């Protein structure tokens, strides 16, 4: 079976009950630098901490002194990119990331790029309290309860977008931020199939 990793980034963490559930489902729980501060507040102990360590508090370092800390200095990558690259090198193929949004808006927007950047080396899913965000690739097929709200978010200009199973169907259409987005569509039949000829498309599903 594919090895599954959970990463807690340094944004706003999800509620404790959700994070506890995600930890139980993962084979390893890793914090991206300052994400360790949130883990400490929530009473959760990571298996490793990765980053340049400029955001982790002294108290967190002390409490987690037995947790392996992997310092990575690379001015050309963010802490989230550092921890994802480290996790991929440890041969984890499915990576769930929490705490990617909130706090600084530039960090939130910048984090979205990793979904496409590391595909297909890893299947990465962003989780928040309301739902989950994935990279579509050229084709994505999934099943979801009827009336589930989904949004198609074009990270770049996306051409040849076709959907099956959604209320507002697309047929070889284009999506582009600032021109036409695909916000708040609804699942009406299963399976849902999304195909993209060109571009980086993200899929956000609200949790039922």
N, CA, C and O of each residue as an XYZ file, in Angstrom:
832
protein
N       0.835     -1.199      0.000
C       0.000      0.000      0.000
C       0.872      1.253      0.000
O       1.962      1.245      0.572
N       0.399      2.345     -0.644
C       1.173      3.594     -0.662
C       1.366      4.139      0.756
O       0.466      4.074      1.593
N       2.548      4.670      0.997
C       2.818      5.266      2.307
C       2.200      6.656      2.371
O       2.323      7.439      1.429
N       1.536      6.961      3.481
C       0.809      8.215      3.617
C       1.455      9.102      4.673
O       1.781      8.653      5.772
N       1.631     10.363      4.318
C       2.232     11.328      5.235
C       1.249     12.460      5.505
O       0.460     12.835      4.638
N       1.308     12.995      6.711
C       0.552     14.196      7.072
C       1.538     15.292      7.408
O       2.449     15.099      8.214
N       1.352     16.453      6.783
C       2.192     17.618      7.047
C       1.338     18.712      7.658
O       0.247     19.000      7.166
N       1.826     19.324      8.729
C       1.174     20.504      9.301
C       2.028     21.716      8.976
O       3.143     21.854      9.479
N       1.493     22.603      8.124
C       2.214     23.806      7.720
C       1.985     24.914      8.756
O       1.298     24.718      9.759
N       2.573     26.070      8.489
C       2.568     27.157      9.473
C       1.453     28.169      9.233
O       1.609     29.351      9.539
N       0.315     27.704      8.679
C      -0.850     28.568      8.558
C      -1.794     28.317      9.719
O      -1.371     27.873     10.787
N      -3.078     28.605      9.511
C      -4.058     28.328     10.553
C      -4.357     26.830     10.573
O      -4.795     26.281      9.562
N      -4.133     26.166     11.693
C      -4.372     24.719     11.737
C      -5.870     24.420     11.769
O      -6.657     25.263     12.197
N      -6.272     23.225     11.319
C      -7.679     22.841     11.439
C      -8.013     22.538     12.889
O      -7.137     22.542     13.754
N      -9.288     22.274     13.147
C      -9.688     21.961     14.520
C      -8.998     20.688     14.996
O      -8.647     19.819     14.198
N      -8.812     20.596     16.295
C      -8.020     19.511     16.877
C      -8.579     18.138     16.522
O      -7.814     17.225     16.212
N      -9.897     17.977     16.563
C     -10.482     16.655     16.288
C     -10.177     16.186     14.874
O      -9.918     15.003     14.654
N     -10.206     17.115     13.904
C      -9.892     16.754     12.525
C      -8.423     16.382     12.397
O      -8.085     15.391     11.749
N      -7.548     17.173     13.012
C      -6.117     16.889     12.920
C      -5.778     15.567     13.599
O      -4.942     14.812     13.101
N      -6.413     15.282     14.722
C      -6.186     14.000     15.398
C      -6.572     12.838     14.494
O      -5.874     11.826     14.435
N      -7.694     12.994     13.787
C      -8.141     11.945     12.865
C      -7.144     11.754     11.729
O      -6.858     10.623     11.334
N      -6.614     12.860     11.201
C      -5.637     12.786     10.110
C      -4.340     12.134     10.566
O      -3.722     11.384      9.811
N      -3.929     12.415     11.789
C      -2.710     11.807     12.341
C      -2.867     10.291     12.412
O      -1.931      9.556     12.096
N      -4.039      9.819     12.823
C      -4.281      8.384     12.940
C      -4.229      7.687     11.583
O      -3.835      6.525     11.484
N      -4.635      8.414     10.535
C      -4.664      7.823      9.192
C      -3.290      7.816      8.512
O      -3.086      7.104      7.528
N      -2.357      8.605      9.034
C      -1.054      8.771      8.381
C      -0.014      7.814      8.942
O      -0.099      7.382     10.092
N       0.972      7.489      8.104
C       2.099      6.667      8.546
C       3.171      7.516      9.215
O       3.971      7.008     10.001
N       3.186      8.812      8.903
C       4.137      9.727      9.526
C       3.504     11.112      9.618
O       2.769     11.519      8.718
N       3.784     11.838     10.700
C       3.269     13.181     10.935
C       4.459     14.134     11.011
O       5.283     14.040     11.920
N       4.540     15.052     10.045
C       5.689     15.959      9.936
C       5.215     17.406     10.015
O       4.186     17.762      9.440
N       5.961     18.228     10.721
C       5.645     19.653     10.807
C       6.614     20.457      9.941
O       7.813     20.183      9.903
N       6.068     21.449      9.253
C       6.889     22.365      8.480
C       7.259     23.534      9.378
O       6.454     24.441      9.587
N       8.472     23.514      9.906
C       8.996     24.617     10.711
C       8.005     25.071     11.776
O       7.762     24.350     12.744
N       7.422     26.281     11.602
C       6.523     26.843     12.603
C       5.243     26.073     12.810
O       4.520     26.331     13.773
N       4.940     25.131     11.933
C       3.784     24.274     12.159
C       3.912     23.490     13.453
O       2.915     23.051     14.028
N       5.153     23.316     13.907
C       5.389     22.605     15.169
C       4.828     23.379     16.356
O       4.432     22.777     17.354
N       4.790     24.711     16.259
C       4.214     25.526     17.336
C       2.731     25.208     17.508
O       2.237     25.083     18.628
N       2.030     25.079     16.384
C       0.606     24.745     16.429
C       0.400     23.330     16.958
O      -0.533     23.077     17.720
N       1.272     22.410     16.551
C       1.163     21.027     17.027
C       1.285     20.974     18.549
O       0.545     20.253     19.218
N       2.226     21.745     19.081
C       2.421     21.780     20.528
C       1.174     22.305     21.235
O       0.743     21.741     22.241
N       0.596     23.381     20.712
C      -0.606     23.960     21.323
C      -1.777     22.982     21.295
O      -2.619     22.985     22.192
N      -1.822     22.144     20.256
C      -2.912     21.190     20.123
C      -2.636     19.871     20.831
O      -3.474     18.970     20.826
N      -1.454     19.760     21.442
C      -1.113     18.562     22.185
C      -0.762     17.373     21.320
O      -0.971     16.225     21.710
N      -0.218     17.658     20.120
C       0.156     16.593     19.193
C       1.664     16.613     18.968
O       2.259     17.676     18.795
N       2.272     15.440     18.971
C       3.727     15.337     18.812
C       4.070     14.825     17.423
O       3.651     13.728     17.051
N       4.823     15.597     16.648
C       5.203     15.148     15.303
C       6.304     14.096     15.346
O       7.009     13.945     16.344
N       6.431     13.374     14.235
C       7.519     12.400     14.096
C       8.793     13.067     13.598
O       9.890     12.538     13.781
N       8.646     14.239     12.962
C       9.804     14.984     12.461
C       9.385     16.431     12.213
O       8.207     16.728     12.015
N      10.377     17.326     12.228
C      10.175     18.743     11.913
C      11.195     19.102     10.843
O      12.381     18.804     10.984
N      10.728     19.748      9.763
C      11.594     20.059      8.632
C      11.448     21.530      8.256
O      10.337     22.060      8.230
N      12.577     22.193      7.961
C      12.535     23.585      7.524
C      13.818     24.294      7.866
O      14.783     23.675      8.314
N      13.827     25.616      7.652
C      15.034     26.364      8.008
C      15.022     26.792      9.471
O      15.970     27.413      9.953
N      13.948     26.456     10.170
C      13.823     26.641     11.623
C      13.863     28.108     12.054
O      14.351     28.423     13.140
N      13.357     28.998     11.213
C      13.330     30.405     11.598
C      11.994     30.804     12.223
O      11.841     31.935     12.686
N      11.031     29.887     12.241
C       9.705     30.203     12.782
C       9.359     29.395     14.024
O       8.380     29.700     14.706
N      10.132     28.389     14.320
C       9.831     27.545     15.470
C      10.254     28.253     16.757
O      11.351     28.805     16.835
N       9.381     28.236     17.766
C       9.637     28.934     19.020
C      10.610     28.143     19.899
O      10.731     26.923     19.784
N      11.293     28.869     20.773
C      12.246     28.222     21.679
C      11.544     27.198     22.569
O      12.090     26.127     22.831
N      10.342     27.520     23.032
C       9.593     26.582     23.870
C       9.280     25.306     23.096
O       9.353     24.204     23.640
N       8.930     25.468     21.822
C       8.612     24.300     20.993
C       9.845     23.431     20.812
O       9.771     22.207     20.912
N      10.987     24.072     20.542
C      12.245     23.319     20.413
C      12.514     22.504     21.682
O      12.922     21.344     21.616
N      12.278     23.132     22.834
C      12.553     22.469     24.107
C      11.611     21.290     24.335
O      12.043     20.204     24.723
N      10.331     21.512     24.091
C       9.337     20.450     24.315
C       9.537     19.283     23.348
O       9.304     18.125     23.696
N       9.973     19.607     22.128
C      10.154     18.575     21.102
C      11.630     18.241     20.877
O      12.022     17.904     19.760
N      12.439     18.330     21.912
C      13.875     18.114     21.750
C      14.207     16.685     21.326
O      15.286     16.437     20.787
N      13.292     15.741     21.564
C      13.525     14.356     21.149
C      12.985     14.071     19.741
O      13.170     12.979     19.205
N      12.321     15.065     19.156
C      11.797     14.906     17.797
C      12.900     15.242     16.792
O      13.510     16.304     16.911
N      13.178     14.391     15.816
C      14.206     14.697     14.812
C      13.884     16.001     14.080
O      12.776     16.175     13.573
N      14.850     16.913     14.027
C      14.683     18.183     13.330
C      15.658     18.230     12.166
O      16.871     18.143     12.357
N      15.128     18.368     10.970
C      15.939     18.369      9.764
C      16.005     19.796      9.216
O      15.053     20.286      8.609
N      17.142     20.449      9.441
C      17.314     21.832      8.978
C      17.690     21.838      7.503
O      18.660     21.203      7.089
N      16.907     22.564      6.723
C      17.138     22.657      5.279
C      17.251     24.133      4.919
O      16.299     24.890      5.107
N      18.403     24.547      4.404
C      18.618     25.942      4.026
C      18.625     26.051      2.503
O      19.554     25.599      1.834
N      17.576     26.654      1.982
C      17.442     26.840      0.534
C      16.577     28.070      0.310
O      15.363     28.028      0.510
N      17.202     29.160     -0.104
C      16.480     30.415     -0.290
C      15.473     30.347     -1.431
O      14.592     31.201     -1.533
N      15.596     29.344     -2.284
C      14.715     29.244     -3.442
C      13.482     28.379     -3.202
O      12.721     28.123     -4.135
N      13.272     27.927     -1.973
C      12.094     27.116     -1.668
C      11.475     27.562     -0.350
O      12.168     28.043      0.546
N      10.166     27.396     -0.246
C       9.465     27.725      0.986
C       9.596     26.573      1.972
O      10.046     25.484      1.616
N       9.195     26.829      3.223
C       9.237     25.749      4.213
C       8.324     24.602      3.798
O       8.655     23.437      4.018
N       7.172     24.923      3.199
C       6.276     23.858      2.761
C       6.917     23.036      1.657
O       6.808     21.810      1.657
N       7.583     23.694      0.716
C       8.272     22.960     -0.350
C       9.396     22.106      0.221
O       9.611     20.978     -0.223
N      10.109     22.641      1.201
C      11.196     21.877      1.832
C      10.674     20.587      2.459
O      11.254     19.517      2.270
N       9.578     20.696      3.204
C       9.077     19.513      3.898
C       8.446     18.521      2.920
O       8.515     17.312      3.140
N       7.835     19.014      1.852
C       7.287     18.103      0.845
C       8.411     17.350      0.139
O       8.319     16.137     -0.054
N       9.474     18.064     -0.247
C      10.610     17.401     -0.889
C      11.230     16.364      0.038
O      11.587     15.271     -0.403
N      11.360     16.697      1.316
C      11.917     15.750      2.291
C      11.020     14.522      2.406
O      11.503     13.391      2.459
N       9.719     14.755      2.444
C       8.766     13.654      2.594
C       8.786     12.735      1.376
O       8.717     11.514      1.514
N       8.879     13.325      0.186
C       8.956     12.511     -1.035
C      10.220     11.656     -1.027
O      10.194     10.497     -1.442
N      11.332     12.232     -0.551
C      12.584     11.476     -0.482
C      12.485     10.291      0.482
O      13.229      9.317      0.368
N      11.555     10.393      1.430
C      11.332      9.275      2.366
C      10.343      8.258      1.790
O       9.922      7.321      2.468
N       9.986      8.472      0.518
C       9.153      7.524     -0.240
C       7.691      7.504      0.200
O       7.043      6.457      0.190
N       7.184      8.669      0.582
C       5.746      8.790      0.855
C       5.073      9.302     -0.410
O       5.420     10.368     -0.919
N       4.105      8.536     -0.916
C       3.480      8.831     -2.205
C       2.206      9.656     -2.076
O       1.847     10.385     -3.001
N       1.524      9.551     -0.950
C       0.305     10.323     -0.706
C       0.565     11.264      0.469
O       0.903     10.824      1.568
N       0.403     12.554      0.224
C       0.724     13.554      1.232
C      -0.492     14.441      1.483
O      -1.002     15.083      0.565
N      -0.948     14.469      2.724
C      -2.025     15.370      3.137
C      -1.397     16.541      3.882
O      -0.559     16.349      4.763
N      -1.807     17.756      3.523
C      -1.231     18.943      4.138
C      -2.338     19.767      4.797
O      -3.328     20.113      4.153
N      -2.168     20.073      6.066
C      -3.086     20.935      6.803
C      -2.353     22.218      7.188
O      -1.125     22.243      7.266
N      -3.110     23.270      7.425
C      -2.485     24.532      7.846
C      -1.841     25.303      6.717
O      -0.852     26.002      6.935
N      -2.382     25.191      5.505
C      -1.795     25.906      4.363
C      -2.384     27.299      4.172
O      -1.800     28.124      3.469
N      -3.532     27.570      4.786
C      -4.204     28.850      4.587
C      -4.207     29.660      5.881
O      -3.801     29.176      6.937
N      -4.677     30.911      5.773
C      -4.708     31.781      6.933
C      -3.398     32.528      7.103
O      -2.456     32.332      6.336
N      -3.346     33.387      8.113
C      -2.188     34.229      8.373
C      -1.869     35.063      7.126
O      -2.718     35.850      6.708
N      -0.693     34.930      6.516
C      -0.321     35.787      5.388
C      -0.932     35.306      4.083
O      -0.791     34.142      3.709
N      -1.622     36.226      3.385
C      -2.303     35.882      2.148
C      -1.315     35.468      1.059
O      -1.619     34.582      0.260
N      -0.126     36.101      1.016
C       0.846     35.732     -0.021
C       1.317     34.293      0.167
O       1.551     33.581     -0.810
N       1.455     33.864      1.427
C       1.831     32.478      1.686
C       0.715     31.518      1.264
O       0.972     30.457      0.694
N      -0.532     31.913      1.554
C      -1.675     31.079      1.187
C      -1.719     30.851     -0.322
O      -1.859     29.721     -0.789
N      -1.595     31.952     -1.081
C      -1.643     31.851     -2.544
C      -0.437     31.075     -3.064
O      -0.577     30.227     -3.945
N       0.734     31.356     -2.530
C       1.945     30.666     -2.967
C       1.900     29.176     -2.713
O       2.439     28.392     -3.495
N       1.259     28.776     -1.620
C       1.178     27.350     -1.292
C       0.417     26.540     -2.336
O       0.675     25.349     -2.509
N      -0.520     27.184     -3.032
C      -1.323     26.455     -4.016
C      -0.458     25.835     -5.112
O      -0.796     24.787     -5.662
N       0.652     26.487     -5.423
C       1.511     26.022     -6.507
C       2.116     24.655     -6.282
O       2.446     23.964     -7.246
N       2.272     24.239     -5.016
C       2.924     22.948     -4.768
C       2.076     21.782     -5.251
O       2.606     20.710     -5.542
N       0.755     21.980     -5.342
C      -0.114     20.898     -5.799
C       0.248     20.463     -7.209
O       0.229     19.276     -7.533
N       0.581     21.451     -8.048
C       0.992     21.136     -9.425
C       2.485     20.850     -9.517
O       2.913     20.006    -10.304
N       3.271     21.548     -8.715
C       4.732     21.459     -8.817
C       5.258     20.061     -8.551
O       6.208     19.627     -9.203
N       4.667     19.355     -7.617
C       5.189     18.044     -7.226
C       4.392     16.877     -7.806
O       4.619     15.721     -7.449
N       3.468     17.187     -8.694
C       2.700     16.136     -9.370
C       3.467     15.669    -10.603
O       3.945     16.525    -11.348
N       3.617     14.370    -10.871
C       2.999     13.231    -10.174
C       3.920     12.530     -9.176
O       3.649     11.389     -8.800
N       5.004     13.184     -8.736
C       5.900     12.539     -7.770
C       5.160     12.174     -6.486
O       5.490     11.192     -5.820
N       4.150     12.983     -6.150
C       3.317     12.691     -4.987
C       1.912     13.212     -5.251
O       1.726     14.216     -5.938
N       0.938     12.522     -4.703
C      -0.447     12.980     -4.751
C      -0.672     13.799     -3.485
O      -0.687     13.252     -2.382
N      -0.845     15.093     -3.642
C      -0.932     16.002     -2.495
C      -2.355     16.521     -2.351
O      -2.983     16.928     -3.329
N      -2.855     16.501     -1.118
C      -4.187     17.013     -0.802
C      -4.079     18.036      0.316
O      -3.479     17.768      1.356
N      -4.664     19.212      0.098
C      -4.760     20.221      1.151
C      -6.085     20.024      1.887
O      -7.127     19.837      1.260
N      -6.039     20.068      3.205
C      -7.227     19.869      4.028
C      -7.463     21.109      4.889
O      -6.528     21.663      5.469
N      -8.734     21.539      4.965
C      -9.097     22.544      5.965
C     -10.358     22.070      6.671
O     -10.806     20.946      6.445
N     -10.931     22.905      7.516
C     -12.088     22.488      8.300
C     -13.322     22.182      7.454
O     -14.215     21.458      7.896
N     -13.375     22.730      6.244
C     -14.569     22.593      5.422
C     -14.447     21.578      4.294
O     -15.455     21.025      3.853
N     -13.241     21.325      3.824
C     -13.107     20.423      2.684
C     -11.671     20.107      2.335
O     -10.767     20.223      3.162
N     -11.479     19.697      1.065
C     -10.143     19.313      0.623
C      -9.886     19.786     -0.798
O     -10.802     19.887     -1.615
N      -8.618     20.075     -1.076
C      -8.199     20.619     -2.367
C      -7.171     19.693     -2.991
O      -6.190     19.322     -2.347
N      -7.398     19.311     -4.274
C      -6.504     18.395     -4.973
C      -6.131     18.955     -6.334
O      -6.755     19.890     -6.836
N      -5.090     18.356     -6.924
C      -4.692     18.675     -8.292
C      -5.382     17.697     -9.236
O      -5.382     16.491     -8.988
N      -5.971     18.207    -10.317
C      -6.736     17.355    -11.227
C      -5.845     16.558    -12.167
O      -6.116     15.384    -12.422
N      -4.769     17.182    -12.697
C      -3.986     16.522    -13.730
C      -4.753     16.551    -15.042
O      -5.536     17.471    -15.281
N      -4.541     15.562    -15.891
C      -5.274     15.518    -17.156
C      -6.661     14.904    -16.994
O      -7.567     15.194    -17.775
N      -6.827     14.055    -15.980
C      -8.142     13.458    -15.759
C      -8.297     13.078    -14.301
O      -7.361     12.585    -13.672
N      -9.468     13.309    -13.777
C      -9.755     12.949    -12.382
C     -11.155     12.342    -12.315
O     -12.123     12.950    -12.771
N     -11.257     11.155    -11.750
C     -12.532     10.483    -11.569
C     -12.726     10.204    -10.080
O     -11.821      9.696     -9.418
N     -13.897     10.533     -9.559
C     -14.153     10.299     -8.146
C     -15.657     10.149     -7.913
O     -16.471     10.518     -8.759
N     -16.003      9.600     -6.754
C     -17.398      9.511     -6.342
C     -17.583     10.327     -5.081
O     -16.717     10.352     -4.206
N     -18.729     10.998     -4.998
C     -19.012     11.858     -3.866
C     -20.528     11.888     -3.658
O     -21.278     11.738     -4.623
N     -20.991     12.078     -2.424
C     -22.441     12.133     -2.199
C     -23.111     13.180     -3.083
O     -22.547     14.244     -3.339
N     -24.314     12.870     -3.545
C     -25.048     13.826     -4.355
C     -25.227     15.134     -3.592
O     -25.386     15.137     -2.371
N     -25.200     16.225     -4.313
C     -25.337     17.589     -3.788
C     -24.058     18.115     -3.127
O     -24.048     19.221     -2.586
N     -22.979     17.323     -3.170
C     -21.696     17.835     -2.682
C     -21.283     19.037     -3.527
O     -21.342     18.995     -4.756
N     -20.867     20.103     -2.858
C     -20.423     21.312     -3.556
C     -18.953     21.181     -3.915
O     -18.121     20.888     -3.056
N     -18.633     21.400     -5.186
C     -17.239     21.347     -5.640
C     -16.921     22.608     -6.431
O     -17.798     23.198     -7.061
N     -15.663     23.011     -6.391
C     -15.213     24.156     -7.178
C     -14.009     23.752     -8.014
O     -13.123     23.039     -7.542
N     -13.983     24.210     -9.255
C     -12.848     24.008    -10.141
C     -12.067     25.309    -10.191
O     -12.585     26.332    -10.639
N     -10.826     25.271     -9.734
C     -10.019     26.476     -9.594
C      -8.845     26.408    -10.566
O      -7.954     25.578    -10.388
N      -8.824     27.256    -11.583
C      -7.717     27.226    -12.546
C      -6.480     27.929    -11.984
O      -6.476     29.145    -11.791
N      -5.446     27.154    -11.729
C      -4.201     27.725    -11.230
C      -3.500     28.497    -12.346
O      -2.905     29.550    -12.114
N      -3.582     27.953    -13.559
C      -3.155     28.628    -14.783
C      -4.343     28.568    -15.742
O      -5.376     27.988    -15.407
N      -4.209     29.155    -16.916
C      -5.292     29.055    -17.891
C      -5.480     27.591    -18.260
O      -4.533     26.913    -18.657
N      -6.720     27.108    -18.124
C      -7.019     25.710    -18.405
C      -7.912     25.618    -19.637
O      -8.957     26.264    -19.708
N      -7.491     24.811    -20.603
C      -8.226     24.670    -21.855
C      -8.729     23.245    -22.019
O      -8.131     22.299    -21.506
N      -9.834     23.102    -22.737
C     -10.390     21.779    -22.984
C     -10.897     21.107    -21.731
O     -10.680     19.911    -21.534
N     -11.579     21.869    -20.868
C     -12.103     21.318    -19.615
C     -13.492     20.725    -19.871
O     -14.397     21.417    -20.338
N     -13.643     19.447    -19.560
C     -14.917     18.757    -19.740
C     -15.281     18.044    -18.441
O     -14.426     17.423    -17.809
N     -16.540     18.132    -18.049
C     -16.976     17.488    -16.810
C     -18.184     16.596    -17.060
O     -18.988     16.835    -17.962
N     -18.285     15.567    -16.239
C     -19.443     14.674    -16.244
C     -19.854     14.456    -14.796
O     -19.013     14.177    -13.942
N     -21.145     14.583    -14.522
C     -21.643     14.348    -13.169
C     -21.839     15.608    -12.355
O     -22.237     15.529    -11.193
N     -21.570     16.776    -12.936
C     -21.770     18.045    -12.238
C     -22.969     18.786    -12.820
O     -23.265     18.671    -14.009
N     -23.652     19.544    -11.974
C     -24.869     20.246    -12.400
C     -24.592     21.209    -13.549
O     -25.337     21.249    -14.528
N     -23.520     21.980    -13.425
C     -23.165     22.931    -14.477
C     -22.038     22.312    -15.299
O     -20.856     22.477    -14.997
N     -22.439     21.600    -16.340
C     -21.479     20.818    -17.118
C     -20.609     21.712    -17.991
O     -21.052     22.743    -18.495
N     -19.353     21.288    -18.156
C     -18.432     21.956    -19.066
C     -18.119     21.002    -20.216
O     -17.968     19.798    -20.009
N     -18.023     21.541    -21.412
C     -17.734     20.733    -22.585
C     -16.666     21.424    -23.414
O     -16.948     22.326    -24.203
N     -15.418     20.973    -23.211
C     -14.283     21.552    -23.934
C     -14.193     23.058    -23.725
O     -13.919     23.812    -24.659
N     -14.432     23.492    -22.471
C     -14.428     24.916    -22.124
C     -13.071     25.341    -21.560
O     -12.197     24.518    -21.290
N     -12.932     26.650    -21.396
C     -11.716     27.224    -20.804
C     -12.052     27.876    -19.469
O     -13.108     28.489    -19.309
N     -11.140     27.734    -18.517
C     -11.261     28.397    -17.218
C      -9.988     29.185    -16.970
O      -8.890     28.715    -17.266
N     -10.138     30.378    -16.428
C      -8.976     31.224    -16.159
C      -9.345     32.224    -15.072
O     -10.401     32.854    -15.130
N      -8.463     32.369    -14.075
C      -8.695     33.322    -12.994
C      -8.850     34.725    -13.580
O      -8.039     35.169    -14.393
N      -9.908     35.410    -13.150
C     -10.165     36.757    -13.641
C     -10.976     36.797    -14.922
O     -11.414     37.863    -15.354
N     -11.176     35.629    -15.534
C     -11.959     35.542    -16.777
C     -13.188     34.667    -16.549
O     -14.323     35.117    -16.707
N     -12.948     33.430    -16.181
C     -14.032     32.499    -15.866
C     -13.527     31.446    -14.901
O     -12.580     30.719    -15.202
N     -14.159     31.365    -13.739
C     -13.800     30.359    -12.762
C     -14.911     29.312    -12.688
O     -15.942     29.451    -13.346
N     -14.707     28.289    -11.908
C     -15.707     27.223    -11.781
C     -16.126     27.017    -10.341
O     -16.079     25.898     -9.831
N     -16.535     28.091     -9.681
C     -16.836     28.040     -8.254
C     -18.241     27.495     -7.980
O     -19.192     27.811     -8.695
N     -18.352     26.676     -6.940
C     -19.633     26.204     -6.398
C     -20.496     25.466     -7.408
O     -21.639     25.848     -7.662
N     -19.940     24.406     -7.982
C     -20.725     23.478     -8.779
C     -21.280     22.410     -7.837
O     -20.958     22.411     -6.649
N     -22.111     21.498     -8.353
C     -22.770     20.524     -7.484
C     -22.752     19.145     -8.133
O     -23.003     19.011     -9.330
N     -22.453     18.124     -7.339
C     -22.470     16.745     -7.825
C     -23.923     16.290     -8.003
O     -24.722     16.366     -7.070
N     -24.258     15.814     -9.220
C     -25.619     15.332     -9.492
C     -25.642     13.856     -9.876
O     -26.710     13.243     -9.870
N     -24.488     13.267    -10.211
C     -24.416     11.839    -10.514
C     -22.992     11.353    -10.340
O     -22.044     12.138    -10.362
N     -22.852     10.041    -10.166
C     -21.544      9.427     -9.982
C     -21.277      8.371    -11.037
O     -22.208      7.722    -11.512
N     -20.005      8.188    -11.414
C     -18.843      8.939    -10.931
C     -18.748     10.312    -11.589
O     -19.284     10.536    -12.675
N     -18.056     11.226    -10.909
C     -17.747     12.526    -11.492
C     -16.429     12.387    -12.257
O     -15.448     11.854    -11.738
N     -16.426     12.872    -13.488
C     -15.221     12.802    -14.315
C     -14.863     14.214    -14.786
O     -15.702     14.937    -15.323
N     -13.608     14.587    -14.573
C     -13.104     15.897    -15.013
C     -11.879     15.656    -15.874
O     -10.940     14.986    -15.445
N     -11.879     16.190    -17.075
C     -10.714     16.065    -17.954
C     -10.234     17.454    -18.355
O     -11.029     18.380    -18.518
N      -8.924     17.582    -18.509
C      -8.292     18.856    -18.856
C      -7.250     18.597    -19.938
O      -6.361     17.766    -19.753
N      -7.351     19.296    -21.061
C      -6.378     19.117    -22.133
C      -5.081     19.885    -21.864
O      -3.993     19.415    -22.196
N      -5.206     21.071    -21.260
C      -4.022     21.891    -21.015
C      -4.258     22.813    -19.823
O      -5.317     23.429    -19.704
N      -3.265     22.901    -18.944
C      -3.360     23.802    -17.800
C      -3.387     23.069    -16.477
O      -3.530     21.847    -16.428
N      -3.249     23.830    -15.407
C      -3.208     23.282    -14.054
C      -4.512     23.625    -13.328
O      -4.745     24.771    -12.943
N      -5.346     22.612    -13.152
C      -6.667     22.800    -12.548
C      -6.715     22.155    -11.173
O      -6.254     21.029    -10.985
N      -7.285     22.891    -10.202
C      -7.446     22.382     -8.855
C      -8.915     22.061     -8.582
O      -9.811     22.701     -9.132
N      -9.146     21.086     -7.748
C     -10.505     20.662     -7.390
C     -10.691     20.791     -5.888
O      -9.962     20.178     -5.107
N     -11.686     21.603     -5.483
C     -12.009     21.751     -4.061
C     -13.364     21.112     -3.791
O     -14.353     21.450     -4.440
N     -13.411     20.193     -2.838
C     -14.657     19.526     -2.476
C     -15.018     19.874     -1.039
O     -14.221     19.669     -0.123
N     -16.236     20.407     -0.845
C     -16.711     20.631      0.505
C     -17.028     19.307      1.158
O     -17.534     18.396      0.503
N     -16.738     19.186      2.438
C     -17.021     17.961      3.155
C     -18.526     17.874      3.383
O     -19.120     18.851      3.839
N     -19.172     16.734      3.083
C     -20.625     16.595      3.268
C     -21.045     16.864      4.717
O     -22.230     16.789      5.041
